[in-house]
């Protein structure tokens, strides 16, 4: 590395010239000024360069891109390492040159331009580090008025692969003394590759300290006396950076609030009020939490009791073992009860049998007595001629029996012939006509029946065909609704089997037809032709060539009814342009995004470039294949036609599903019509059979078998003969009537005797059956009673007896099994009721459990404890909490909180209210030193600059202060009720929340930042104290006026932040300004520079080339930065205009 030439000013001053306003320099007035910049491999400054600075003012200028801002950015890196580099340059020049945003990494590598790469990216052009590691050093030497020297320096190491700031190794250091160029060349450069190791660096240069970023900043502030304390130093550095970066200033008011006035004490008072209130608020939240806890847990005892009751009910039913009849206590109870029912039923049957036999004996005696009487009366009746009447009665009885037979035959005849639609015959002639009609129908029956059967068979076949077509359409419609494409469902099913066998996704095996479709403009006219020509190819599966062998091996063992063709093709091929739209290939679209899009487009362009013609007469015989709308193809002497069928190609199957839906809607009415017709034909066949049956019945019947009227007439004739005979013998008539009465009574007695005999026999049979049933029952019952594993407890017996008593059982043995059966297909009523009771208990258990777990979960959600669960097992934990809450006495806690609220009384709010006036006074006091500093510096012709403040409190702040006064006025009345205290407490909370950190910060700042409640302006004041021109907003001022005013105000503010308001001169002198005073004329520039000089500051000003003429005459030295053809920068000393007038 070669050392560059060192630039020294034309006038060397060991100490700054003394201002007439400043007292002589001594130890008490010690000052630090910037003596020189040292740059090594920094931006365009390749190698080591030193820039000496004038003790009072230095102007650095250069053309755009020459390196002026590179020097100023070095100062930023040293004094403000966490701040972005020169913002003005970054926002304008750097971007316009294509350099991107400036950073230490771009400076270390010396990026000077960018070039566009073939891929469109921008590659930086660098002086260093393109193919090797590189390093940089920047330093500023400070000189004290006591003769001491102190250096701040930063070192950077950029590995070749460094691509971002995180890859850059940066080091911070200070040096007690003035760093020289040979230090950099002889010590730093050899240690760069070692990362500037701390031990090596400090051992190589005594007085050098390698520091952390934080220690670096603290050490620099203490050593250079930047600010009277750490906070003041930070504010001073922040202001120095803002001055350097050229932060925009819009008004005097904003300038002072940003740079001079500190955070008002109202914030601290507000925080104290919040802290005081938060104690009560915490008590209130804790109290409300406990009340909420008590509300959440209030019902857990009730839920727990319900849970236990339900568990007991479930357990009681479970112990009955209803699902295990062989070991069920329920069965033991049921059979015990049934045995008792058997005993009672047997006793009842025996008693009934005895009573029936006794009654039968009485009726038998009565029958004997009546038989004797009848015998005597018949003897008397025979003596009076009753034999003739007896013969008539026998004849009438026979005729009456025959009448019944004829009526039954007549009814059967009418039922059989009802379907014939002919009236039942009333005469023998009408019956003969009916028989003739029947014979005629039976002669034609076989032909008619054969015709109907053939009609049914033909219609059934047609119905089945249409039904199959409709079901197939429905099935295909449903299947297509689950996927895209028009491929036949069976082919899709086989494709799915192939994919699963090969371990591939179904999407990896697309059919060609799913990947191609007709362009919309040609769909209506050329769909038929496309489906016909592409039919076989469209049903071909495409598989990535990489998976073809896997597929081939996997499917070899499968059996398929359809033969499926597949092709292994390359994926990801370039996609050629479609063929001409005059060809079929050109009218086809290929599905975008498919991995086979390129191959498929190439194949279509090669194999399906059929020229599309409208009619067959245009097919021709040329080499170019052609196709008509109907799908007929021709090439030379060969042609093909046919293959028309369902849709095959298409991205979507909407059209195919619409066709299927239309076909279904067409078939359904035709199917319904055929079904209606079949029903009608079947009705005709059934009617024909019924008519045949009727006709056969007529043929098999004779007139005498259905002549009811003739039979009735014959009976009537015999009854008349009997009546004539009886009317001639009155005594015989009376005797006949008495005999009939006796016979009727005897028949009744015989009947009753028979009934009692049957009853006794039934009772005897029932007793036997019951005894047998009881014996069978007892055999099983005794076995269960002897089985020690089956125990029926008294509680179970009481439970079951009560359940049976409350049921709808009628108390009989016959219905008992219906209520207790466990072995049948359907459980008895009682087991069902018990099971239902258990189910209801389960529901109650679940409800109670849900109530408990919901309460536990709600509690955990609000007050989480990892040692506490939310399951039922945690009941004791929550019950203990509920018990503890009750023992704590929530009501007493609320009373205690209310007492403390009353005692608090809101007095702190009044403190906050009063803090506003106190803070206004503090701000006025803070302005005094600034006013005092400005009063010592001439601003205009015999005038100085003064600062004024006036109140402008916003209405919302006035309202807030009134609320504070209202809430704080007087303490709370101890007689206030809890609801009133709660309401006032909530009002205080709402007020406090408005100023609480973390809330609406904009409102908090508006309410507490008293600086916002003031308006600060500036005005000129003459020697007599008379105010002249006023200054408020700066936007209306000229550039020179604005920069002059800013110089006075900012300089005074900087003196204040540097802790020098009570001193004659600042202890830290350097102020770096970028592009300052470039818009000012000579007079305003001189006034601004003079203001900084009178305040005791050392100015370093950066200005673009050609824009510093007004400033040049006021500066101590002018340094120019130039760049050679190799893009390397150099500082040079420039002759200054008006050098003889160096000081205004």
GUTIFI-216566 format. One record per residue (C-alpha): x, y negated, z; residue in three letters. Coordinates in steps of 0.25 Angstrom, whole numbers, plus 2048, in hexadecimal, padded with zeros to 3 digits. Last residue first. Example, Ala and Ser with C-alpha at 12.3 -4.5 7.8 and 13.67 -1.06 7.14 Angstrom:
2
83780481DSER
83181281FALA
REM end
This chain:
1144
7BF767822UNK
7CC76F824UNK
7D4773818UNK
7D3766811UNK
7E176780BUNK
7DD775805UNK
7D276E7FDUNK
7D077A7F5UNK
7D77867FBUNK
7E278E7F3UNK
7DF79C7F4UNK
7E67A77FCUNK
7E57B57F6UNK
7DE7C27FBUNK
7DF7CE7F1UNK
7D57D87ECUNK
7D87E57E4UNK
7CE7E87D8UNK
7DA7EC7CFUNK
7D87E07C6UNK
7DB7D77D2UNK
7D27D27DDUNK
7D27C47E4UNK
7CE7BF7F2UNK
7D17B07F5UNK
7D57AB802UNK
7D279C805UNK
7D8796811UNK
7D478C81CUNK
7C678A817UNK
7BE77C815UNK
7C2779807UNK
7BE787802UNK
7B0787807UNK
7AA77E7FCUNK
7B27867F2UNK
7AE7937F7UNK
7A47997ECUNK
7AE79B7E1UNK
7B37A97E6UNK
7A97AE7F1UNK
7AB7AA7FFUNK
7B07B180CUNK
7B27A8818UNK
7BC7AA824UNK
7B97A082EUNK
7C179E83BUNK
7B8799846UNK
7BA78D850UNK
7AC787850UNK
7B377B849UNK
7B878583EUNK
7AA78B83CUNK
7A377D83BUNK
7AF778832UNK
7AC784828UNK
79D780828UNK
7A0771826UNK
7AA77481BUNK
7A077D814UNK
795772815UNK
79E76780FUNK
7A4770804UNK
7977757FFUNK
791781805UNK
78C78D7FDUNK
7997957FFUNK
79979180EUNK
79A7A0813UNK
79C7AB809UNK
7A07B5813UNK
7A37AF821UNK
7AE7B582BUNK
7AF7AE838UNK
7BC7AF840UNK
7BE7A884DUNK
7BC7B0859UNK
7BF7A9866UNK
7B679E861UNK
7BA78F865UNK
7B678586FUNK
7B078E879UNK
7A378F880UNK
79B794874UNK
7A679E872UNK
7A07AB875UNK
7A27B0866UNK
7927B0866UNK
7927A1868UNK
79D79D85EUNK
7967A6854UNK
78979E857UNK
791791855UNK
797796848UNK
78979B843UNK
78378E846UNK
78D78583FUNK
79178E834UNK
782791831UNK
77F782830UNK
78B781826UNK
78678D81EUNK
77878881DUNK
77C77A819UNK
78677F80EUNK
77B789809UNK
77177E808UNK
76677E812UNK
758783810UNK
75B791815UNK
76178C822UNK
75478B82AUNK
755782836UNK
75F777836UNK
75C76883AUNK
76275B835UNK
765751840UNK
76375184FUNK
768745857UNK
771749862UNK
77973C861UNK
78574385BUNK
77C749850UNK
774756851UNK
77275F845UNK
767769846UNK
765778848UNK
75978184AUNK
75578C853UNK
746791855UNK
743799861UNK
7397A4864UNK
7417AE85CUNK
74C7AC865UNK
7437B0871UNK
7447BE86CUNK
73A7C5875UNK
72D7C486EUNK
7327C4860UNK
73C7CF863UNK
7327D8869UNK
7287D685EUNK
7327DA853UNK
7377E585CUNK
7297EB85DUNK
72C7F6867UNK
73A7FC86AUNK
73D7F1874UNK
7317ED87CUNK
72C7DF87AUNK
71E7E2875UNK
71E7EE87EUNK
71E7E488AUNK
7127DD886UNK
70A7EA883UNK
70F7EF891UNK
70A7E3898UNK
6FC7E4892UNK
6FC7F3896UNK
7007EF8A4UNK
6F47E58A4UNK
6EB7F089FUNK
6F07FA8A9UNK
6EF7F08B5UNK
6E07EE8B1UNK
6DD7FD8B0UNK
6E47FF8BDUNK
6DB7F58C4UNK
6E17E78C8UNK
6E07E48D7UNK
6EF7E38D7UNK
6EE7D78CEUNK
6FA7D78C4UNK
7047CD8C6UNK
7037BE8C1UNK
7067BA8B3UNK
70F7C48ACUNK
7047CA8A2UNK
7007BC89EUNK
70E7B689EUNK
7137C2895UNK
7077C088CUNK
7097B188AUNK
7187B5887UNK
7137BF87CUNK
7097B4876UNK
7147AA875UNK
71D7B586FUNK
7127B8865UNK
7107A9862UNK
71F7A885EUNK
72879F866UNK
72E79485EUNK
73878D868UNK
742783863UNK
751784862UNK
75B77985EUNK
76A77B859UNK
77376F857UNK
77D76C84CUNK
78676184DUNK
786753846UNK
790748843UNK
79074B834UNK
78C759834UNK
78E76683DUNK
799761846UNK
79C76C850UNK
79C76A85FUNK
78C76A860UNK
78C778859UNK
79377E865UNK
78A77886FUNK
77E77C867UNK
78378A867UNK
78678A876UNK
778784879UNK
77078E870UNK
77179987BUNK
76B790885UNK
75F78D87CUNK
75E79C87BUNK
75E79E88AUNK
75379488BUNK
74A79B882UNK
74E7A8889UNK
7497A2896UNK
73C79E890UNK
7397AC88AUNK
73E7B2897UNK
7327AC89FUNK
7287B6898UNK
7327C189AUNK
7327BE8A9UNK
7237BD8A9UNK
7227CB8A3UNK
72B7D08AFUNK
7207CB8B8UNK
7167D58B2UNK
70F7D88BFUNK
71A7E38C4UNK
7127E48D1UNK
7057E78CAUNK
70C7F18C0UNK
7127F88CCUNK
7047F98D3UNK
6FE7FE8C6UNK
7098098C5UNK
70780D8D4UNK
6F880E8D1UNK
6FA8178C5UNK
7038208CDUNK
6F88218D8UNK
6EE8258CDUNK
6F882F8C7UNK
6F98368D5UNK
70683E8D5UNK
6FF84A8DAUNK
6F684A8CEUNK
7028498C4UNK
70A8548CCUNK
6FE85D8CAUNK
6FD85A8BBUNK
70C85D8BAUNK
70B86A8C2UNK
70086E8B9UNK
70986B8ADUNK
7148748B2UNK
70A87F8B6UNK
70487F8A9UNK
7118818A1UNK
70E89089EUNK
70288B896UNK
70C88588CUNK
71087788AUNK
71E879890UNK
72687189BUNK
73587189CUNK
73786988FUNK
72F85E895UNK
72785588CUNK
71E84A892UNK
714845887UNK
71585287EUNK
71785B88AUNK
70A856890UNK
702857883UNK
708865882UNK
704869890UNK
6F686388EUNK
6F486A880UNK
6FA877887UNK
6EF876892UNK
6E3873889UNK
6E887D87FUNK
6E988888AUNK
6DB88488FUNK
6D5885881UNK
6DD89287FUNK
6D889788CUNK
6C9893889UNK
6CA89987BUNK
6D08A6882UNK
6C48A588CUNK
6BB8A4880UNK
6C28B087AUNK
6C18B8887UNK
6B28B5888UNK
6B08B987AUNK
6B78C687DUNK
6AE8C8889UNK
6A28C5881UNK
6A78CE877UNK
6A98D9881UNK
69B8D6887UNK
6948D7879UNK
69A8E4875UNK
6A68E486CUNK
6A48E785DUNK
6AA8F3856UNK
6A78FB862UNK
6B18FE86DUNK
6AF8F3877UNK
6A08F487AUNK
69B8EC886UNK
68F8E5881UNK
68A8EE876UNK
68C8F987FUNK
6828F4889UNK
6778F387FUNK
671901882UNK
674901891UNK
66B8F5893UNK
66E8E889AUNK
6698DE890UNK
6788D988DUNK
6778CA88AUNK
6848C7892UNK
6858C089FUNK
6838CE8A7UNK
68E8D489EUNK
6988C98A1UNK
6958CA8B0UNK
6968D98B0UNK
6A38D78A8UNK
6A98CD8B2UNK
6A58D48BEUNK
6AB8E18B9UNK
6B88DA8B5UNK
6B98D48C3UNK
6B68E18CAUNK
6C18E78C2UNK
6C08F28B7UNK
6CD8FA8B6UNK
6D19038ABUNK
6DF9088ADUNK
6DB9118B8UNK
6D39198AFUNK
6C99218B7UNK
6BE9178B5UNK
6C19178A6UNK
6BF9278A6UNK
6B29258AEUNK
6AD91C8A4UNK
6B0925898UNK
6A993189EUNK
69E9288A4UNK
69A923896UNK
698931891UNK
69093589DUNK
68892889CUNK
68592A88DUNK
680939890UNK
67893489BUNK
672929893UNK
66F932888UNK
66893C891UNK
660931898UNK
65D92B88AUNK
658939885UNK
65093B892UNK
64A92D890UNK
647930882UNK
64093D886UNK
638935890UNK
63492B886UNK
63193587CUNK
62893C886UNK
62292F88AUNK
61F92C87BUNK
619939879UNK
60F937885UNK
60C92A880UNK
60992F872UNK
60093B878UNK
5F9931880UNK
5F6928874UNK
5F293486CUNK
5E8938877UNK
5E292A877UNK
5E092B868UNK
5DA938869UNK
5D1934874UNK
5CC92886CUNK
5CA930860UNK
5C193A867UNK
5B992E86DUNK
5B792985EUNK
5B4937859UNK
5AA939864UNK
5A392C861UNK
5A292F852UNK
59D93D855UNK
59293785EUNK
58D92E852UNK
58D939847UNK
588934839UNK
59292883AUNK
59D93283BUNK
59A93982EUNK
59892C826UNK
5A692682CUNK
5AD933828UNK
5A8932819UNK
5AC923819UNK
5BA92681EUNK
5BB931813UNK
5B7927808UNK
5C191C80DUNK
5CC92680DUNK
5CA92A7FEUNK
5C991B7FBUNK
5D7918802UNK
5DD9237F9UNK
5D791E7ECUNK
5DC9107F0UNK
5EA9157F3UNK
5EC91B7E5UNK
5FC91C7E6UNK
5FE92B7E6UNK
5F192E7DEUNK
5F79267D2UNK
60392F7D1UNK
61292A7D3UNK
61F92F7CCUNK
61D9277C0UNK
61A91A7C8UNK
62791D7D0UNK
62F91E7C4UNK
62A9117BFUNK
62D90A7CCUNK
63B9107CCUNK
63E90B7BEUNK
6398FD7C2UNK
6438FD7CEUNK
64E9017C4UNK
64B8F67BAUNK
64A8EC7C6UNK
6588F07CAUNK
65D8EF7BCUNK
6578E17BAUNK
65D8DC7C7UNK
66B8E17C2UNK
6688DA7B5UNK
6658CD7BDUNK
6718CF7C6UNK
67A8D17BAUNK
6758C47B3UNK
6788BC7C0UNK
6868C27C0UNK
6878BF7B1UNK
6838B07B3UNK
68D8AF7BFUNK
6988B47B6UNK
6958AA7ABUNK
69489F7B5UNK
6A28A37BBUNK
6A98A57AEUNK
6A98967A9UNK
6AD8907B7UNK
6B889B7B8UNK
6BD8987AAUNK
6BD8897ADUNK
6C588B7BAUNK
6CF8947B2UNK
6D18897A7UNK
6D387F7B2UNK
6DD8887B9UNK
6E48897ACUNK
6E487A7AAUNK
6E98777B9UNK
6F48827B7UNK
7008787B7UNK
70D8787B1UNK
70887F7A5UNK
70A88B79CUNK
70189879CUNK
6F2894799UNK
6EA8A0796UNK
6E98A7789UNK
6ED8A677AUNK
6F78B0776UNK
6F38AE768UNK
6FB8AA75BUNK
7098AD755UNK
7108AA748UNK
71C8AE740UNK
71F8AA732UNK
72789E735UNK
72389A743UNK
71589A747UNK
70D899754UNK
6FE899757UNK
6FB893765UNK
6EE88C762UNK
6F487E761UNK
6FD883756UNK
70C887758UNK
71888674FUNK
72688C74EUNK
72F884745UNK
73588E73BUNK
72A88B731UNK
71E89372DUNK
71388972FUNK
70A88773CUNK
70387B736UNK
6F7883731UNK
6F588973FUNK
6F187B745UNK
6F687074EUNK
70587374EUNK
70F873759UNK
71D876755UNK
72288275DUNK
72E87E765UNK
72C88976FUNK
739891770UNK
744887770UNK
73E87A776UNK
736883780UNK
74388A784UNK
74A87D786UNK
73F87878FUNK
73E885797UNK
74D885799UNK
74D87679EUNK
7418777A7UNK
7458847ADUNK
74987E7BBUNK
73B8787BAUNK
73B8697BEUNK
7318657B3UNK
72886F7ADUNK
72A87179EUNK
72186A795UNK
71C86F788UNK
71886777CUNK
727867776UNK
727876777UNK
71B87776FUNK
72186E764UNK
71C86075FUNK
72085B76CUNK
72F85C768UNK
737865771UNK
739861780UNK
74685B784UNK
75086478BUNK
75186779AUNK
75F86B79EUNK
75F8787A5UNK
75C87A7B4UNK
7588887B3UNK
75D8937AAUNK
75489E7A6UNK
7508AC7AAUNK
7448B07A3UNK
7388B87A7UNK
72D8C07A0UNK
7228C67A8UNK
71B8D37A4UNK
70D8D47ABUNK
7088E07B4UNK
7158DE7BDUNK
71D8E87C4UNK
7298E37CCUNK
7368EB7CEUNK
73E8E37C4UNK
7398D67CAUNK
7458D47D3UNK
7508D87CAUNK
74C8CE7BFUNK
7498C37C8UNK
7578C37CEUNK
75D8C47C0UNK
7558B87BCUNK
7588AF7C8UNK
7648A77C2UNK
75D8A77B4UNK
75289F7BBUNK
7458A67B8UNK
73A8A27AEUNK
72E8AB7ADUNK
7278AD7A0UNK
7188AB79EUNK
71A89E796UNK
7238A678CUNK
7188AF789UNK
70D8A5788UNK
715899782UNK
70F89A774UNK
70189D779UNK
701893785UNK
70788877CUNK
6FD88A771UNK
6F188A77AUNK
6F687D782UNK
6F9876775UNK
6ED86D773UNK
6E9869781UNK
6F6869787UNK
6FE86177DUNK
6FD853783UNK
6FF859791UNK
70C85F78EUNK
70B86E78EUNK
711876799UNK
71D87E79DUNK
7238837AAUNK
71888B7AFUNK
7178927A2UNK
7258967A3UNK
72289E7AFUNK
72A89A7BBUNK
7338A37C4UNK
73A89B7CEUNK
72D8947D2UNK
7288A27D7UNK
7348A17E1UNK
73F8AC7DFUNK
7428B87E8UNK
7428C17DCUNK
7368CA7E0UNK
72E8BE7E5UNK
7318B77D8UNK
72D8C37CFUNK
7208C57D8UNK
71C8B67D6UNK
71E8B87C7UNK
7158C47C7UNK
70A8BB7CEUNK
70C8B07C4UNK
70B8BA7B8UNK
6FE8BF7BEUNK
6F98B17C0UNK
6FB8AD7B2UNK
7048A17B0UNK
6FD8937AFUNK
70688B7B8UNK
7068867C6UNK
70288D7D3UNK
6F78907DDUNK
6EC88C7D5UNK
6F08957CAUNK
6EC8A17D3UNK
6DE89B7D6UNK
6DB8997C7UNK
6E18A77C4UNK
6D88AD7CEUNK
6CC8A57C9UNK
6CE8A97BBUNK
6D08B77BEUNK
6C38B77C6UNK
6BC8B17BAUNK
6C18BA7B0UNK
6BE8C67B9UNK
6B08C17BBUNK
6AE8BF7ACUNK
6B28CD7A9UNK
6A98D37B5UNK
69D8CB7B0UNK
69F8D07A2UNK
6A08DF7A7UNK
6948DD7B0UNK
68B8D77A4UNK
68E8E379CUNK
68B8ED7A7UNK
67F8E67ABUNK
6798E679DUNK
67C8F479BUNK
6758F87A8UNK
6698EF7A4UNK
6688F6796UNK
66990479CUNK
65E9017A6UNK
6558FC79BUNK
657909792UNK
65591279EUNK
64890C7A3UNK
64090D795UNK
63991A798UNK
6379167A7UNK
6309097A3UNK
62691179AUNK
62391B7A5UNK
6219107AFUNK
6179097A6UNK
60F9167A4UNK
60F9197B3UNK
60990A7B6UNK
5FE90D7ACUNK
5FA91A7B3UNK
5FA9127C0UNK
5F19077BAUNK
5E79137B6UNK
5E79197C3UNK
5E290C7C9UNK
5E89017D2UNK
5F69027CDUNK
6018FA7D3UNK
6048ED7CBUNK
6108ED7C2UNK
61D8E57C4UNK
6268F17C2UNK
62E8ED7CEUNK
6228F07D7UNK
6218FE7D2UNK
6299057DDUNK
6238FD7E8UNK
6158FF7E3UNK
61790E7E2UNK
61D90F7F0UNK
6119077F6UNK
6079107EEUNK
60E91D7F3UNK
60E918801UNK
5FF915800UNK
5FC9237FAUNK
603929806UNK
5FB921810UNK
5EE924809UNK
5F293380AUNK
5F3932819UNK
5E592C819UNK
5DF936810UNK
5E494181AUNK
5DF93A826UNK
5D293881FUNK
5D194781CUNK
5D494A82AUNK
5C994082FUNK
5BF946826UNK
5C195482BUNK
5C094F839UNK
5B3948835UNK
5AE955831UNK
5B395C83EUNK
5AC952847UNK
59E959846UNK
599956855UNK
59F96385BUNK
5AC95F855UNK
5AB95185DUNK
5A895986AUNK
5B4962869UNK
5BD956865UNK
5B994F872UNK
5BD95A87AUNK
5CA95C874UNK
5CD94D874UNK
5CA94D884UNK
5D4958886UNK
5DE95187EUNK
5DC944886UNK
5DF94B893UNK
5EB95288EUNK
5F1945888UNK
5EF93E895UNK
5F794989CUNK
602947892UNK
602938894UNK
60493A8A3UNK
6109448A1UNK
61693A897UNK
61692F8A1UNK
61E9378ABUNK
62893C8A0UNK
62A92D89CUNK
62D9288ABUNK
6379338ADUNK
63E9308A0UNK
63E9218A4UNK
6459248B1UNK
64F92D8ABUNK
6529228A0UNK
6549178ABUNK
65D9208B3UNK
6669238A7UNK
6669148A3UNK
66B90F8B1UNK
67691A8B1UNK
67A9168A3UNK
67A9078A6UNK
68490A8B2UNK
68C9128A9UNK
68C90689FUNK
6918FD8AAUNK
69D9068ADUNK
69F90889EUNK
6A08F989CUNK
6A98F78A8UNK
6B39018A4UNK
6B28FC895UNK
6B58EE89BUNK
6C18F38A3UNK
6C78F7895UNK
6D1902893UNK
6CA90A888UNK
6C38FE883UNK
6D08F6880UNK
6CC8E9879UNK
6C38E5884UNK
6CE8E688EUNK
6C68E189AUNK
6D38DB8A0UNK
6D38D2893UNK
6C58CC897UNK
6CA8C88A5UNK
6D78C389FUNK
6D08BA895UNK
6C78B48A0UNK
6D38B28A9UNK
6DB8AB89EUNK
6CF8A289CUNK
6CE89F8AAUNK
6DD89C8ABUNK
6DC89389FUNK
6D088C8A4UNK
6D78898B1UNK
6E38848A9UNK
6DB87B8A0UNK
6D58758ADUNK
6E28738B3UNK
6E886E8A6UNK
6DD8638A5UNK
6E48578ABUNK
6F185A8A4UNK
6F0850899UNK
6E98468A2UNK
6F48488ADUNK
6FF8468A3UNK
6F883989EUNK
6F78348ACUNK
7068388AEUNK
70A8318A1UNK
7018258A5UNK
7098248B2UNK
7168268ACUNK
71381B8A1UNK
70E8128ACUNK
71B8148B4UNK
7238128A7UNK
71B8058A4UNK
71E8008B2UNK
72D8038B1UNK
72C7FE8A2UNK
7277F08A7UNK
7347ED8AEUNK
73C7F28A2UNK
7337EB898UNK
7347DE8A0UNK
7447E08A1UNK
7447E2891UNK
73C7D5890UNK
7467CE898UNK
7517D3890UNK
74A7D0883UNK
7467C2888UNK
7557C088AUNK
7577BB87CUNK
7607C3873UNK
76B7B986FUNK
76A7AC867UNK
7767A985FUNK
7777B0852UNK
76A7B584EUNK
7617AB855UNK
76A7A0851UNK
76B7A3842UNK
75C7A6842UNK
758798847UNK
76379183EUNK
75C798832UNK
75E7A1827UNK
76B7A7829UNK
7707B3820UNK
77B7BB825UNK
7887B881EUNK
78F7C5821UNK
79B7BE828UNK
7927B5830UNK
7897C1834UNK
7967C9837UNK
79B7BD840UNK
78D7BD847UNK
78E7CC84AUNK
79C7CA84FUNK
7977BF858UNK
78B7C785DUNK
7947D3860UNK
79E7CA867UNK
7937C486FUNK
78E7D2873UNK
79C7D6877UNK
79F7CA87FUNK
7A57BC87DUNK
7A57BD86DUNK
7B07C1864UNK
7BD7BF86DUNK
7C67C6862UNK
7CB7D186CUNK
7BE7D3872UNK
7B67D4865UNK
7C07DC85EUNK
7C17E686AUNK
7B27E886AUNK
7B17EA85BUNK
7BC7F485BUNK
7B77FB867UNK
7AA7FE860UNK
7B0802853UNK
7BA80B85AUNK
7C880685BUNK
7D7808856UNK
7DF7FE85DUNK
7EC7F8857UNK
7F57F1861UNK
8017FA85EUNK
8007FE84FUNK
80580C84CUNK
80181285AUNK
7F380C858UNK
7F181184AUNK
7F781F84DUNK
7EE821859UNK
7E281C852UNK
7E3824846UNK
7E181C839UNK
7DA827832UNK
7E782F830UNK
7E782B821UNK
7E681C825UNK
7F281E82EUNK
7FD81B824UNK
7F580E81FUNK
7F380982DUNK
801808832UNK
80B802827UNK
8017FC81DUNK
7F77F6827UNK
8017F2832UNK
8097EC826UNK
7FE7E2823UNK
7FD7DD831UNK
7F47DE83DUNK
7F47D2846UNK
7F47D6855UNK
7EC7DE85EUNK
7E67E8854UNK
7D87ED853UNK
7D37F984DUNK
7C6800846UNK
7C780C83DUNK
7BE811832UNK
7BF81E82BUNK
7B581E81FUNK
7AD82A81CUNK
7A1824823UNK
7A181881AUNK
79E82180EUNK
7A5829803UNK
7B382C809UNK
7B9837801UNK
7C78307FFUNK
7C782E80EUNK
7C581F812UNK
7CD81A81EUNK
7CA80C824UNK
7D180382EUNK
7CB7F7836UNK
7D37EC83CUNK
7D17E1846UNK
7DE7DA849UNK
7E27D1855UNK
7ED7C6856UNK
7F17BD861UNK
7F67AF85FUNK
7ED7A886AUNK
7E47A285FUNK
7E17B185CUNK
7E47B784EUNK
7DB7C2848UNK
7E07CC83EUNK
7D57D3836UNK
7D77E1831UNK
7D27EA825UNK
7D97F7822UNK
7D5801817UNK
7D7810814UNK
7D7819808UNK
7D6828805UNK
7D882D7F6UNK
7D182E7E9UNK
7C88227E9UNK
7CE81C7F5UNK
7D380E7F1UNK
7D08037E7UNK
7C28097E4UNK
7B78097D9UNK
7AA80E7DFUNK
7A28187D6UNK
7948157D3UNK
78A8217CFUNK
7838217C2UNK
78882F7BEUNK
79282A7B5UNK
7988227C0UNK
7968137C1UNK
7A280B7C6UNK
7A38037D3UNK
7AC7F87D8UNK
7B77F37E2UNK
7B77FE7ECUNK
7C47FC7F4UNK
7C380A7FCUNK
7C4804809UNK
7BA7F8805UNK
7B0802800UNK
7B180A80DUNK
7B07FE816UNK
7A37FB80FUNK
79D7F3804UNK
7907F67FEUNK
7917FA7EFUNK
79C7F67E6UNK
7937F47D9UNK
7997E67D8UNK
78B7E07DAUNK
78A7E87E6UNK
7977E37ECUNK
7947D47E9UNK
7867D27EEUNK
7807DA7FAUNK
78E7E07FFUNK
7957D37FDUNK
78B7CB806UNK
78A7D6810UNK
7997D6812UNK
79B7E481AUNK
7917EA822UNK
7937E8832UNK
7987F383BUNK
7A77EF83AUNK
7A47E083DUNK
7B17DA840UNK
7BB7E2838UNK
7B27E882DUNK
7AC7DA82BUNK
7BA7D482AUNK
7BD7DE81FUNK
7AF7DA818UNK
7B57CC817UNK
7C17D0810UNK
7B97D9806UNK
7B07CE804UNK
7BB7C67FEUNK
7BF7D27F6UNK
7BF7CE7E7UNK
7B17D37E4UNK
7AB7C67E1UNK
7B67BB7E0UNK
7BE7B77EDUNK
7BE7AF7F9UNK
7C37AF807UNK
7C27A180EUNK
7CA7A081BUNK
7C7797827UNK
7CD793835UNK
7D979C837UNK
7DB79F828UNK
7DB7AD825UNK
7E67B7820UNK
7E27C2817UNK
7EB7CE817UNK
7EB7D980CUNK
7EF7E780DUNK
7ED7F1802UNK
7E17F07F8UNK
7D87E57FBUNK
7CC7E87F2UNK
7C47EE7FDUNK
7CD7F0809UNK
7DA7F8807UNK
7E17EF812UNK
7DB7E2817UNK
7E17D9822UNK
7DA7CD825UNK
7E17C182CUNK
7E07B7838UNK
7D27B883DUNK
7D17AF849UNK
7D07B1858UNK
7CF7A6861UNK
7D47A386FUNK
7CE796875UNK
7D279A884UNK
7E079D87FUNK
7E1790878UNK
7DD78A86BUNK
7DA77B86BUNK
7CC77686DUNK
7C3776861UNK
7BB76B85BUNK
7C6765853UNK
7C977284DUNK
7D7778850UNK
7DD77F844UNK
7DD78E845UNK
7EA79484AUNK
7F679B843UNK
7F3793836UNK
7F9797829UNK
7F478E81EUNK
7F5794810UNK
7EF7A0815UNK
7F67AE815UNK
7F37B980BUNK
7FB7C580DUNK
8007CC800UNK
7FC7DB7FFUNK
8037E6806UNK
8057F27FDUNK
800800800UNK
REM end
